């Protein structure tokens, strides 16, 4: 599905949620970020079997890979992952305060 852009930005709800996730004024906890990451990877159609191996000492990378694999193992479809991602971001916007004027920053990095 192609994302269209209007004068005010993307019109695809998933693309909007992805952008909104970078405009939270407080940072979600590690488990919440891993959930967001794993849903994003599946929603965007990335194949975990084709992802590069994580380095032995890359503990953050290993955590992300483990969360992604666990989500893949649930059998969630990309469409369901998109819906869950959007819902999670909407929850975060309330829980962690959302500022639409904030300069975007990656929160999962």
Secondary structure, DSSP 8 states (H G I E B T S, - for coil): ----EETTEE--HHHHHHHHGGGBSS---HHHHHHHHHHHHHHTT--GGGS----TT-HHHHHHHHHHHHHHHTT--HHHHHHHHHHHHHHHHHHTTB-TTS----S--
